[in-house]
């Protein structure tokens, strides 16, 4: 029987939805089978209905960010009508019925309660009734704001007493959200967190925690970046005209600068993420903004107020600045009124902004004390690794590996940001190759700060010492010192030599280079490890309920049986290295002994060789894809197979089949795929898509660090 956790907020602006989704993510990444249920829909933020087209935000976010399909909540007005007509029992019967649809499929259900409202006194009691009827334990969600520890004790004690009747549920824990939030946190105020609040140790200062009455499950700091809307959100909510769209769907407003000063007094405000607000006839400020954009500063945008427009000649002068993606909005109101509207924008996250809700979920998830919660609930991990659990375990393994990863594209903006993130999360010791002045300049223009201890290597300072070792590695190919010196002008080659000479544990490239530019030096200089017949690749397919491994979908066009067996073993080892239990299916158009022909015979022989080389692995084939993936099909097509219906690693017979299948699954099922990750090299080198996002690069660096640890352990063994 599923256990349920009812999250009850103590105030209107506690950030309940983000906390619920973050708790869901935290349990998912621990491998717990978890579901989500929201009994009632309730719009409490101005602008929420506008942003989300009247849909319930929580349910929409869960459906978009996980495999779960929670039922639609009952509108609060409808619930109120049933209560007014004396049909409370019918209401609760409906609630219990919808809850059971969720609980039947999982071990733990997170239930999002109603936000208290002074004008609706019955809401607090309705929360209690739902929690009691569903047999839930209660977690309070509170925002300390400027409360002293004593005042917070009183607030939590009062909220807990609502659930204090003998038949009512127990309050087991508290999540403190937005810790350090300033008194006012509107966009235009640009205020830092309250230092007084962030310095408080609530665990020891609050009696309810120090005495063990409640568990402090998480303490989540206020993070102003989570409030940053896209420029398109600003235009939509304020209903202002868009003069130039630019990159309004991706640029975020992190601060607002109301400008009516001279240029020399406003230059400090021209920073990344700033929305410049100025009267439309202040052409000097318009031109200064354009100059900043042309210098690579990713401003959020420009808003021209008062219904005024610059002269056409000024607009033409600024045309190239618009080509950088700078959005331009107009406002009929004066500058003061426009700034006031911006300061009062809704904090609601739109349904179509997955990046912002993902960041909010992760902000909560990584601070939840999941160990205490699992022990309290006494729930087990799922046998299959879900995508959130895969990502979490990857980060943990990368941190434990503590490897040095070289990034040859050191001046590329996304790579710089990824290196900083990896440094902050301790996922790897990143080394940027490039001109230090250029790297710092790019970082400044992107609004990010390079840590003092983030390593940067200037190529001219180290290039000469790699010439002789490179000549030695390639002497059988007739490489001369002059040729080596010329090749080392390429930073990818230089980085590859660092890996080959054991000065780095792995390399990640490809944000601006082709796959051939990244892979060819690795094949020439690093080469395959002793046990590998070929270099191959795998993709990690992040299906809704589990992560599968596909190999080889990127490197080998038509491997023979010996090579295919090697690919199967490499793919199984890669799966195991990333926490996926390897159950290997050798894919073909035929299952078992039912078919014949050269292609299926190759798969049959490869299966025999792989089993012979690694009798400890679960490997079976040939298997059709449906027989390998679906238990019901496996029962009829391969009833005696220990792999059929349970496969986690799918090895395709050739590149045509593998690449087609991975693309079809990725696109048709809207599945995130990570890779290709190269395997079989003596030390890891991985390629990026040239359209890779910053988080993609972070993920690939973490993969490479874990691979490096795997290679190290294999060498020691």
N, C-alpha and C positions, 0 to 999 in steps of 0.2 A: 504494500500500500504506500502510495506517494506521501511524502511529508511536505507541508506547505509553510512558507514564510510570508507573512502579511506585513508589508511595509507601510507604516502609518506616519505621515508628516506631522510635525508639530506647528508648522506655520505655512503661510501661503506661498512663500518664495524659497522653499527648501531645496529646490532642484530635484524633486521626487523622481521624475521620469529618467533623468540621467543616472541617478543612483540605482534605480531598478534595473536599467539596462546594463549598467556596470557590474552589478551583482550577478546578473545572468551571465555576462561574459566571463567573470572571474570563476564561476563554477564550471562553465563550459570548458575553459582552458585547463581546468584541473581534471577533465575527463568525466565529470559528473553528468548523468542524464538529467537534464533540467528543462522545465517548461515555464511558460509565462501566461498569466491570466490577469486581465483587468476587468472587473465586474461592471464598472460604470464609466462612461465617457463624460468628461468635464473640461470645458474650456475656461481656463483661469487667467490666461495672459492676453493682453491686448495685442491684436495682430496675429494670434495663433490661427484663427479660422481663415484669415486672408492668406497666410503662408501655406497652410495645409489643406486648402479647399474643403474645409469642414470635416476632414477625416480625423480619426483619433491618432494623435502623434505616436503614442507609445506602441500601439498595435502595428501601425505602419512601419515604424522603425524596426521592430522585432522581425516582421516579415521580410523587410529589406536586408537586414544585417545578419540573419541566421536562417536555418532551414525550417524554423518553427512557423506554424500557421495558427496563431491563437484565435479564438472566436471573437466576433465583433462584440464590443461592450454595449450594455444597455444605456441609452441616453439618460442622463440624470433626471431630466424633466419627466420622462416616462416613469422612472422609478418613483419620483415624487407623486405622480398621479395615482399610482398603485397604492402608495402609503396613505394618501388622502382618502382613498375609497376603502380603506380597511383591508387591503389585500397584501399585507406584509408577508403572510405565509406563502402566497403564490409567487411573490417576488423572490423570496429566499429559495423556493423550490426551483425556480428558473436558474438562479445563481449556482446552486449546487449541481444542477444538471450540466450546465456549461463547464463548470470547473472539472467535473468528472471526465469530460471529453479530453481535457488536457492531462489530468492526473493518471489516466489509464495507460499513457504511453511513456511516462518518465518516473524518476525516483524522487525528484524535488520540484515543487511548483513555486515560483515567485509570484506573489499577488500584489498588484499596485492598488493602494487604497485611494480614498478621496482626499482632496486638499481641503483643510478647514476653511470655512467662510463665515464671517461674523453675521452675515445676513441669512444664513441657512443653518440654524442651530441643530437641526437633526443630523447633519453630516457626520459629526463625531460619533454619535450613537450608531449610525448606519455602518461605520467602519467596524465598530465593536461587534455588531450583529453578524456581519459577513465573516469576520475572523472566527467568531464562535461557531457558526454553522459549518464552516469549512475545516474546523479543527486545527486552526493555524497557530503557530507561534508568531509573536509580534516583534518586529524590529522598528524602533523609532528613528525617524530621519529628522535631524534638527540642524539649524544654522546658528552658531553661537553669536554672530555679529559682535556687538560691543558688550555682551554679557560678562560679568565676572563669573568665576567658577561657582560661587554661591548662588547667583541668579540662575545659572544654567542648571544647577541641582534642582532648584525649585520648579523650573519649567519642565524638566524631564519627569520629576516626581508627579507633577500635576497631570501631565499627559499619560503617564503610566497608570494613574488612579482611574482613568476612564475604563481601563481594562481589568479593574481590580476585583470585580464581583466574583464570588466562588465559582460560578459556572463559566466565567469569561476566560479568554486565552491569556497566556503568560507573556509578558514582555521579557525577552531574553537578551536583547542587545540594542546598541545605539550606533548609528552612523552620523558623525558630525560632518556636515558638508559646508563648502564655501568658508572655511576657516580663514580669518584674516580679511574678509570682505569689508571694504570701506563703507562709511555711512551712506555715501552715494556712489553709484558705479555706472552712471550713464556713459555712452560713447564719448561724448564731447568733454568729459571731465578728466579722462586719462589719469586716474588716480592709482597709486601703487597700493599693494595690500597693507592693511593696518599692522604695523610692527608689533603693537601691544598684543593683539590677538594671536599672531603667529608664534609669539614667544611663550605662550601659556602651555604648560604640560597638563592637559585635561585628565590624563590617566591618573596622575597622582593628586591633582588639585581638586577634582570633583569627587564628592563623597560617594555618589552612586557608582563610580567606577572603582575607586580605591578600596571600597568595602566589598566589592564583588557582587553588588546587587545587579548590575548590568555589565555585560561585556562591551567594551569599546571596540566595535568591529572594524571601524575605519575612521581616519581623520583626514579629510580631503581638503587641501588648501584652495582658496579662491584663486582662479586663474583667469585673468582678464582676456587672454587670447581665445578662450572658449566663447566669449561674447561677440567675437569679430564676425559680422555678417559679410556676405559678398556685396559688391556694389549693386548687383542685380536685385538683391533683397532690399537694399535701401530704396532703389528706384521703385520697386513694386509696392513696398509698404507706404512710402510717402506719396506715391502717385505722381512723381515728377517726370517731365519729359527727358528722354535720352537723346542727347545731341550726337554722341559718338559711342557706340557700344564697346569697342576695343575688347579687352579681356575682362569684361564686367562679370562674367560667370565664374571666374577663378580668383580675381583680385579681392582681397579682404580689407575691410576698414578696421584697422587696429587703433587708430587715433584720428581725431578731427582737429584741424588747425583753421581757425577763423582768421583770415588775413586781410588787413587793411593798412599794413605797415609798409615802409620802404623796403626795397629789395635787400639791402645789407642787414636789416633787422629781422628778416624772415627766413634767411637761408638755413638756419638751424632747424626749422620746421619741415624742411624738404627731406623727409626720411621715408624708408620703405613702409608701406601700409598706411600712409597718411592720406586722408581725404582733405584736399585743399578747398576751403569754402571762401569765396570772395565775390564782391560785386562784379557783374559782367563787364563793367566799363573800366575795371582796373587792369588795363592791358599790360602794365609792367609786371604784375603778379602772374598773369597768364603766360607771358613770355618766360619768366623765371621758372615757372613750373615746367614748361616745355623743355627748357635747357636741362633741368634735372632729369627729365625722362630720357632725353637723348644721351645723357651721361650714364645711363644704366640704372638709375634709381627707380625701383618698382613701386612708385606711388600707387595708392589705392585708386585715386581718381581726382577729378576736378569738378566742383559744383559752382556754377555761375548763378548768382542770386539777383533778385530785383527784376527779373524778366528782361535783363539787359544782355547785349551781345557785343563782343569786341568787333572792331572794324574788320571787313573782309580781308584787307591786306595783312592784318595781324594773324588772322586765322590761316591764311596761306603760308605765312612765315613759320607757323607752328605745325604745318602739315606732317612733316617727318616725325614729330613727336607723337602724333596720333597713330602713326604706323607702328610705334613700339607697343601698342596695346593699351594706351592710356584712355580710360573711360571718361566721358564728359557728360555731366548732368546739368539740367537747368532747373531753376526754381523761380516761381512767380513772386514768392514772398521775399521780404528783405533779409539781410544777412542775419540779424538777431533772431527773427522768427524761424529761419531755416536751421540755425544752430540749435534752437530750442527743440525743434522736431527731431533732430538727430540725437539729442541727449535723451529723448524719451522713446527711442525705438524699442520695440518688443524684444525681449530676450529669447523668445520661442525659436527653436531651431526648425527650419523648414524641412519637410519630408524629402525634398529633392536635394538636400545638402548632406550626402553621405560622409564626406570628409569631416565635417564638424561634429556630427553625432558619433562617428568612430573615435574621434579624439576625446570627446566627452566620456564615452564608454571606457576607453582605455585609462583615462585619468582616474576613474573610480576603481576599475577592475584591479589595477596593479597595487592598490592600497588596501584592499579587503583582506582581512585575516582569514583566508580560506581554510587554513589548517585547523583553527579552532572550530570553524563552522562545520567542517567535515566530521570532526570528532564528535561534535554535539549532535549532528544529525545521524551519524553512523551510516554514511552512504559510501558506496564503493565507486571506483572509476569504471567507465565503460571499457570493454575489451577493444573496441574500435576507437582509433584516435580521431577525434573531431578537429576541424580546422583551427578553432581557437586554442585547443590543447596543443596542437602541432606548433602554432606560432609561439606559444608561451614556452614550451619545452625547448624549441629552437633557441630562444633568447637565453634560457638558463644554461643550455649546453655550450653556447658560444661564450658566455661569461666564464664558465668553468674552464674552457679551452685556453683562454687568454693568449690568443695568437696575434702575430704581427702580419697585417695584410697591407700590401702595397697597392696604391691607386695611381696608375700612370697618368690619368686624365685630371691632374691635380688642380688645374685652373678652371675646370668645368663647374658651373654654379651648382648643379644638383649633386655632383660628387663632393664638393666642399661641404654642403649642408649635410649630406649623408655621413661624411667623416665626423663632423661635429656631433651628430646624433649618436653615432656608434661610440664615440669617446664619452659622451655624457652617460649613456646606458651601460658603458663598460663591455660592449659586445666584442670589441677587438681593439688592438693597438693599430690604428690606421696610419699609413705613411703616404702623404701627398707628394707626388713628384711634379715639380714645376717651379717657376720663378716665384720666390717668396713675396716679392712686392706685388706681383700680379695677383697672386692668390689672396693676399690681404685686401687688395683693392676690390676684387670680385666679392669677397665676403662682406666688405663694408657696403657695397652697392646693393647687396641682397638683404642687408639689415641683420646679419648674423655676426657673432663675435667668435673669433678663433681662440680657443683655449691656448694659454701660453705653452702648455706641454704637448700640444698636438704637433707631431713631427712633420717637418717639411724638408724635402731634399731638393737642392738646386742641381739640376743635371750636370752642368759644367764642372761642378766641384767633385764629382765622383766618377764621371764617365771614363776617364783614362784608366782607372784601376781595373776595369772590366774587360779591357781590350785583350790582354794576354789570356785570361781564362776562357774568353769566347773563342779565340783562335784555337785553343787546345780542344774545346768541345767540338769544333767544326773542322778540324784539320783534315779529316778524311774526305771532306768536301772541297778542300783546297782554299779555305778561307784565309785571307791575308790580314795583317794588322790594319792596313788601310781600309779594307772592306769592312772589317769589324767596327772600326771607328765610325765609318759612315752609317752603318746599321744602328749603332748605338745612339745616333741622333734622334732616333725614334724612341720616345719614352716608354712605349709598350715593350720594346726589345730590352731597354735598360731595366725596367721593372722585372721582366722575365729572367734576366740574368741575376738579379738580386735573389729571386726565388731559387734559381738553379744553384747558386752559390751558398744557399742556406742563410742568407741575410734577411730573408722574409719567409713566412710560412705559406703564403698564397697571394694570388693576384686577382683583381676584379677590374675589368675594362669593358668598353663597348658602348658607353654613353654617346661618344662621338666617333668611334671607330667601327669598322665592319667586323663581322665574326671572323673572317679570314685574318684580319690584322691582329686579332686577339689570340686566335688558336694556333696559327702557323708558327710563331716564335716558341710557343710552349711545346709543340711537337718536335721542333728542331733542337731546343736547348734543355728542356726538362725531361722529355721522353716518358715512355711508359714505365710503370714499376714492374718488378721481376715477375710477378704472378699474372700480369695482364697480357692477353693476346692482342687486344685492340684498345683504343680509346673510344669510349662510347658516351652516351648521355642519358639522363632521365629527366622527366618532368614530374613535379609534385602536383597532382590534380586535387584541388581543395573542393571536393564535393560537399554538399550541405551537411551530411552526417558523418563523413569520414574522409581521410586523405588517402589517395591511391598513388602508386608509383607507376609511371609508364616509361618503358625503355625499349629500344632506342629509337627516338623519334626525330633525331636531328643530325646524326653523324654518318652512320654506316649504311650505304644504299642497299647492299644485298649480302649480308654476312653469311659465311658458310656455317655448317653445323658446329664446328669447333668454336668459331667466333661467337655464334649465337649462345652457346652454353656459357661462354665467358661473360657475355652481356648479362645473362640471367643471374650469374653469381655476383657480378659487380652491382647490379640493381638491388639484389637482396641485401647485400652489405650496406648499400647506401640507405635503404629503408630502415635497417636496424640502427644505423648510426643516428637517425633522426627520430627514433622512438616508435617506429612503425613495425609491428611484428611481421616479418617477411613470410608471406604465403604466396608462392610463385606459380603463376599460370603461364604456360607457353602457348601463345595464341596462334590459331590456325583457322582455316575454313571448315575443319572437320574435328570431331571429338572422338578421342579414343582410337579404336580400330575401324571406325566406320568408313573412313575414306582412304584413298591412296593417290599417289602421284608424287612428282619430284618435290614440290613445295611442302606437302604435309610430311613426307618422309624426312625432309631436312629437320623439321621441328621435332619429329619423333626421335631422331638421332641426337639432336641437341639436348633433348630432355634426358636421354640415357647418359650422355657425357656429363651433364651438370650433376645428375644424381650420383654418378660415380665419383666425381671430384669433391662433391659436398653432400655426403649422405646425411648430414645433420639438418639440412634444409628441407622444408616441405616444398617440393617441386613436382608438378604434374603437367602433362601435355601429350599430344596436342589437345587443346580445348578451344571450343568456340567461345567468343566473348560472353555471350549470354549464359553459357554453362559455367563459365568461370566466375561471373559476377552475381548471378541470381540463384538463390537456394532452390526455389521451386523448379527452375529449369534443370539445375544440377541433379535433382532427385530422379529425373527421368532420363537425362542424357549420360550422366556419369555418377550413378548411385554409390559406387564404391570408392570414389575419389575423395581424398582428405583435403583437396584443394578446391574442387569445384564448389561454387556458391560462396566461397569464403576468401577468394583471392584478394590480396592487397597489392601485389606486384604483378603487372601485366607486361610480358615480354613479347614484342611483335616480331614477325618473321622477317620483315624488311622495312626500309625507310618509307616506302610508298604506303604501306598499311599503317605503320605507326604514326606518321605525320598526319595522314588523313583522319585517323581516329581521334587523335588528340585535338585537332582543330575542330572536328565535328562536335565532340563533347564540350569543348571550351565555348564554342559559339552558340550551339543549339540549346545547351543547358545553362548558359550564362555562368560557367564555372571559372573561378580564378585558377590559372595555372602558373606555377613557379618553375622557371628553368629557361633553357636547358642547363642542367648542372653536369659538367664534364666529370667523367670517372675513368680510372685506369692510368692517369698520369702519376708520375713519381711524387709530385706535389701539386696541390689544386690551383687551377686557373679557371675562372668562370667569366662567361660572356654576358653582356647586358643587351637588352633591346635599346635602340637609339631613342625610343620614345619612353624609356623607363622613368617612372616617378621617383622622387626622393626616397619614399618608403620601399620601393622595389630595390633600389641600390642598397639600402640598409639591410634588407632581407637577404640579398645575395652576399653581402659581406659576412653576415652571420653564418650563412650556409658554408661559405668558404672556410671560416674559422673552425667550424665543426668538422668539415672534411679534413682539414690539416691535422686536427687531433686524431681523427681516425687513421690517417696515414702514419702518424707518429706511433700510435699503438700497434699498428700492423707491423711496422719496422722493428719495434721492440720485441714483438712476439716471434 
